[in-house]
Amino acid sequence: MSFPTLNAYLLEVSSSLDNADAFILAKLLSFKDSHVSNPKLHKESPELLCQRILDTPYDELVAAHLKGCVAVANCNYREAYACQVLSVQIFVRIFQPQKDDNWSLPLMYTLILDLRNFANEVEQEILQHNKGKKGDTLEKAADTIMSCFRVCASDGRAAIDVSKKWGMLFLVNQLFKIYFRIGKLHLCKPLIRAIESSNIKDEFSLAQKITYKYYVGRKAMFDSNFTQAEEFLTYAYTNCHADARSNLKRILIYLIPVKMLLGRLPPIDLLHSHNLSQYRDIVMAVRTGNVHLLNCTLLEHESFFIQTGVYLILEKLRATTFRTLFKRVSNILGTHQIPLQAFTEALHGQGITDIDMDETECIVAGLIYAGNIRGYISHQHKKLVVSKVNAFPAVAS
């Protein structure tokens, strides 16, 4: 296989610059392109030839990229990451002075994607060899991405068709991916505010809006704003392409617990079709009031629920499951004065034998306080006295 020479590659870069063709330029500076494996481009010091063919500071940008190609060929991702940080810094110097012009946005997208990918590679090395501070590389990558975001967000005077603001949502989504991975969700708040106050927030591409809604929905879930979480995650799920099975599953991992907390249980066939059998017994437990099954399922799939960050959300379903069980007991007895002993015995019947009358009374009191039961406890008579009308309100209400 014949490879183009470094001189031919640089002339192609020069031509793309002369034609202001950011798509070709982005391809020539992308680490996903085939030129990265071209041994004729692997020069330790390409600066002189870059200076001869390209204007400053594009010569610096391309030289940094070529050094990154050498680093990738040597599987040195720390060096590749450092080269990519330099590439983005040089790009910002080029990008910021461009008035009334956003032609280079596709190049920015490529540079930022490669930067985050290299940061992920370095993080993997840190985890495997325990050399370095976990999350530090990704956090520094986020700082570099923020330098691009500030340029885009501050471009308020340009006409909308040439505004750099079109790059904001892409950058926000990349920052979300980093902040969620390193557990710094509080840093998402100013980014959300910037997008929501933008006059083009509804004009971004559908793919970018789906990613944005997915992450904002997840953040709302962690903030216990379940109504908003359902709204954003439902938008992401509804608008996601039907063939993007992995993305649909990723959205459902969070949408299903949110909907269950709001009193809407998913059909079992939906769980099967997206290979989410971990939720099957959770749904059955909540539907039937089987507290023991809920506890066992949370324990069985604990690693999955913790890894995805939904364990504590699913824990909240315990109150809903208690409510369902106690409602069934109330329906069986057919009275609005229910002995607390009946609830205790129902729990014992499920195999939960370590709960006594006092603990049952505490559980019932918590359900009354949360609005899951309308009534009061007669401590003297050890009975729950429930309302004769809608004693167990629907969870969705």
C-alpha positions in Angstrom: 0.0 0.0 0.0 1.4 3.4 -1.0 1.1 6.3 1.4 1.2 10.0 0.5 4.3 11.9 1.5 4.3 14.5 4.3 4.7 17.2 1.7 1.6 16.0 -0.2 -0.4 15.9 3.1 0.6 19.5 4.0 -0.3 20.7 0.6 -3.8 19.1 1.0 -4.1 20.9 4.4 -3.0 24.2 2.7 -5.7 23.7 0.0 -8.4 23.1 2.5 -7.4 26.3 4.3 -7.4 28.3 1.0 -10.9 27.0 0.3 -12.1 27.5 3.9 -13.2 23.9 3.8 -13.5 22.9 7.5 -14.9 19.5 6.7 -11.8 18.5 4.7 -9.5 20.2 7.3 -11.3 18.4 10.1 -10.7 15.0 8.3 -7.1 15.8 7.8 -6.7 16.6 11.6 -8.9 13.7 12.9 -7.3 10.8 14.7 -10.1 8.6 13.2 -8.8 9.2 9.7 -6.5 6.7 7.9 -3.7 9.2 7.6 -2.8 8.7 11.3 -1.3 5.3 10.5 0.8 6.7 7.5 4.4 6.1 8.5 5.6 8.8 6.1 3.9 11.4 8.4 5.6 10.1 11.6 8.3 12.8 12.0 9.5 13.7 15.4 10.2 17.3 14.4 7.8 18.3 11.6 7.9 22.0 12.5 10.2 23.2 9.7 8.3 21.7 6.9 5.0 22.9 8.3 6.4 26.4 8.5 7.5 26.3 4.9 4.0 25.4 3.6 1.5 26.7 6.1 0.9 30.1 7.6 1.3 30.7 11.4 -0.4 29.6 13.6 -1.8 26.8 11.3 1.7 25.4 11.0 1.8 25.0 14.8 -1.6 23.3 14.8 -0.6 20.8 12.2 2.8 20.1 13.8 1.1 19.4 17.1 -1.3 17.0 15.3 1.6 15.2 13.5 3.4 14.7 16.9 0.2 13.3 18.2 0.2 10.8 15.3 3.7 9.6 16.4 2.5 9.3 20.0 -0.5 7.2 18.9 1.8 5.0 16.7 3.8 4.3 19.9 0.7 3.8 22.0 1.7 6.7 24.1 -1.7 8.2 24.9 -0.4 10.6 27.6 1.8 12.2 24.9 -1.1 12.1 22.4 -3.3 13.8 25.0 -0.7 16.5 25.6 -0.4 17.1 21.9 -4.2 17.4 21.5 -4.4 19.9 24.4 -1.9 22.0 22.5 -3.9 21.6 19.3 -7.1 22.9 21.0 -5.2 25.8 22.6 -3.8 26.8 19.2 -7.2 26.5 17.6 -8.7 28.9 20.2 -6.1 31.4 19.2 -7.2 31.0 15.6 -10.9 30.8 16.3 -11.4 33.8 18.7 -10.3 36.6 16.4 -12.5 35.3 13.5 -15.2 38.0 13.4 -18.6 37.2 11.8 -17.3 33.8 10.8 -17.9 30.3 12.1 -16.6 28.2 9.2 -14.2 26.3 11.4 -16.8 24.8 13.8 -16.5 21.3 12.2 -12.8 21.4 12.9 -13.5 22.4 16.5 -15.9 19.4 16.9 -13.2 17.0 15.7 -10.5 18.4 17.9 -12.7 18.3 21.0 -13.9 14.7 20.4 -10.3 13.5 20.0 -9.3 15.4 23.1 -12.0 13.7 25.2 -11.1 10.3 23.7 -7.4 10.7 24.6 -8.4 11.9 28.1 -10.4 8.7 28.5 -7.5 6.6 27.3 -5.2 8.2 29.9 -7.9 7.7 32.6 -8.0 4.0 31.7 -4.2 3.8 32.1 -4.4 5.5 35.5 -7.0 3.0 36.7 -5.1 0.0 35.4 -1.7 1.0 36.7 -2.7 3.2 39.6 -0.4 6.0 38.5 -1.9 9.4 38.8 -5.0 11.0 40.3 -8.3 9.5 39.1 -10.4 12.0 37.1 -7.6 14.6 37.0 -6.9 14.3 33.2 -10.6 14.5 32.4 -11.1 17.5 34.6 -8.2 19.3 32.9 -9.6 18.3 29.5 -12.9 19.9 30.6 -11.0 23.1 31.4 -9.6 23.1 27.8 -13.0 22.5 26.3 -14.4 25.4 28.4 -12.0 27.8 26.6 -13.8 26.9 23.4 -17.2 27.2 25.1 -16.4 30.8 26.3 -15.5 31.9 22.8 -18.8 30.4 21.4 -21.0 31.7 24.2 -19.6 35.3 24.0 -20.2 35.6 20.2 -23.3 37.7 20.6 -22.9 40.4 18.0 -22.5 38.2 14.9 -25.5 37.5 12.6 -27.2 34.2 13.6 -26.0 32.3 10.4 -22.3 33.1 11.1 -22.5 33.0 14.9 -20.1 30.8 16.9 -23.0 30.1 19.3 -24.0 27.1 17.1 -21.1 25.3 18.7 -22.4 25.7 22.3 -24.6 22.7 22.6 -22.0 20.3 21.2 -19.4 21.6 23.7 -22.0 21.4 26.6 -22.7 17.8 25.7 -19.0 16.9 25.8 -18.6 18.6 29.2 -21.7 16.7 30.5 -20.0 13.5 29.5 -16.9 14.4 31.5 -18.7 15.9 34.5 -21.0 12.8 34.9 -18.0 10.5 34.7 -16.0 12.3 37.3 -19.0 13.0 39.5 -19.1 16.8 39.4 -22.7 17.4 38.4 -22.8 20.8 40.1 -20.6 22.1 37.3 -23.5 21.3 34.8 -25.8 24.0 36.3 -24.2 27.1 34.6 -24.0 25.2 31.3 -27.7 24.4 31.5 -28.5 28.0 32.3 -26.5 29.1 29.3 -28.3 26.8 26.9 -31.8 27.5 28.3 -31.3 31.2 28.0 -30.0 30.9 24.4 -32.2 32.3 21.6 -31.3 29.3 19.4 -31.9 26.5 21.9 -34.7 25.0 19.8 -32.7 25.3 16.6 -29.8 23.0 17.4 -29.6 19.6 15.6 -32.0 16.9 16.9 -29.0 14.6 17.8 -27.4 17.2 20.0 -30.8 18.0 21.6 -31.4 14.3 22.4 -28.0 14.1 24.1 -28.6 17.3 26.0 -32.1 16.2 27.2 -30.6 12.8 28.3 -28.0 14.4 30.6 -30.3 17.1 31.9 -32.9 14.5 32.6 -30.3 12.4 34.5 -29.3 15.4 36.5 -32.9 16.2 37.4 -33.3 12.6 38.6 -30.3 12.9 40.9 -31.7 16.2 42.2 -35.0 14.4 43.0 -36.9 16.5 40.4 -38.6 13.4 39.0 -41.3 15.2 37.0 -38.7 17.2 35.1 -36.5 14.1 34.8 -39.4 12.2 33.2 -40.0 15.1 30.7 -36.4 15.3 29.5 -35.7 11.6 29.4 -39.0 10.9 27.6 -38.1 13.5 25.0 -34.7 11.8 24.5 -36.3 8.3 24.2 -39.2 9.4 21.9 -36.9 11.2 19.5 -34.0 8.7 19.5 -33.7 6.7 16.3 -35.3 3.3 16.5 -32.1 1.6 15.3 -30.0 3.2 18.0 -30.7 0.3 20.3 -27.8 1.0 22.7 -28.8 4.6 23.1 -32.4 3.6 23.7 -31.3 1.2 26.4 -29.1 3.8 28.0 -32.0 6.2 28.2 -34.4 3.6 29.6 -32.0 2.7 32.4 -32.9 6.1 33.9 -36.4 6.6 32.5 -37.8 3.4 34.0 -36.9 4.1 37.6 -38.2 7.7 37.2 -41.5 6.5 35.8 -41.9 3.9 38.5 -41.4 6.5 41.2 -44.2 8.5 39.5 -46.5 5.5 39.6 -46.1 4.3 36.0 -44.8 0.7 35.7 -43.2 -0.3 32.4 -44.6 -3.3 30.4 -42.5 -6.5 30.8 -42.0 -6.9 27.1 -40.3 -3.5 26.9 -37.7 -4.7 29.4 -37.2 -7.9 27.4 -36.8 -6.1 24.1 -34.1 -3.9 25.5 -32.4 -6.6 27.6 -33.2 -4.9 30.9 -34.2 -8.0 32.8 -32.6 -6.4 36.0 -35.8 -4.4 36.3 -38.3 -7.2 35.8 -38.5 -8.4 39.4 -38.4 -4.7 40.6 -41.6 -4.1 38.6 -43.2 -7.3 39.9 -42.3 -6.4 43.5 -43.8 -2.9 43.2 -46.9 -4.1 41.4 -47.7 -6.8 44.0 -46.3 -5.2 47.1 -43.7 -7.9 47.6 -41.1 -6.2 49.8 -39.0 -9.3 50.1 -38.7 -9.7 46.3 -37.7 -6.0 46.1 -34.9 -6.5 48.7 -33.6 -9.7 47.0 -33.6 -8.1 43.5 -31.7 -5.0 44.7 -29.2 -7.3 46.3 -28.9 -9.6 43.3 -28.3 -6.7 40.8 -26.6 -4.4 43.2 -23.4 -3.9 41.1 -25.5 -3.0 38.0 -27.7 -0.5 39.9 -24.7 1.1 41.6 -22.7 1.3 38.4 -25.5 3.0 36.6 -26.2 5.3 39.6 -29.9 4.3 40.1 -29.5 2.2 43.3 -30.6 5.0 45.6 -33.5 5.9 43.3 -34.7 2.3 43.3 -34.4 2.3 47.1 -37.2 5.0 47.1 -39.5 2.4 45.6 -39.6 0.5 48.9 -42.1 3.0 50.2 -44.3 2.4 47.2 -44.0 -1.3 47.7 -45.0 -1.1 51.4 -48.0 1.1 50.3 -49.2 -1.6 47.8 -48.8 -4.4 50.4 -50.7 -2.5 53.1 -53.4 -1.5 50.6 -53.9 -5.2 49.8 -54.1 -6.0 53.5 -56.7 -3.2 54.0 -58.8 -4.6 51.0 -58.7 -8.1 52.4 -59.9 -7.0 55.9 -62.5 -4.6 54.5 -62.3 -2.1 57.3 -61.0 1.4 57.8 -59.5 0.4 61.2 -56.7 -1.9 60.5 -54.6 -3.6 63.3 -50.9 -2.9 62.8 -50.4 -6.6 63.7 -52.0 -7.5 60.3 -49.3 -5.5 58.5 -46.6 -7.1 60.6 -47.9 -10.6 59.8 -48.1 -9.7 56.1 -44.4 -8.9 56.2 -43.6 -12.0 58.1 -45.5 -14.0 55.5 -43.1 -12.7 52.9 -40.1 -13.9 54.9 -39.3 -10.5 56.5 -39.2 -11.8 60.0 -36.9 -9.2 61.6 -39.6 -6.5 61.7 -41.6 -6.1 64.9 -44.7 -4.0 65.8 -42.7 -0.9 66.6 -40.9 -1.0 63.2 -44.2 -1.6 61.4 -45.7 1.5 63.2 -42.7 3.5 62.1 -43.1 2.4 58.5 -46.8 3.2 58.5 -46.1 6.7 60.1 -43.6 7.4 57.3 -46.1 6.4 54.6 -48.7 8.7 56.2 -46.2 11.6 56.4 -45.2 11.1 52.7 -48.9 11.1 51.6 -49.0 7.4 50.6 -51.7 6.7 53.2 -54.5 9.0 54.3 -55.2 8.3 57.9 -53.7 8.3 61.4 -52.3 5.8 63.9 -54.1 5.0 67.1 -51.1 4.2 69.2 -53.3 3.2 72.1 -55.2 0.6 70.1 -52.3 -0.3 67.8 -54.4 0.4 64.7 -54.2 2.4 61.5 -57.4 4.4 61.0 -57.6 5.3 57.3 -59.8 7.7 55.4 -63.1 6.2 54.0 -62.4 7.9 50.7 -59.2 7.2 48.7 -57.2 5.9 51.7 -54.3 4.9 49.5 -53.9 7.7 46.9 -52.4 6.7 43.5 -48.6 7.2 43.5 -48.8 9.4 40.5 -50.9 11.9 42.4 
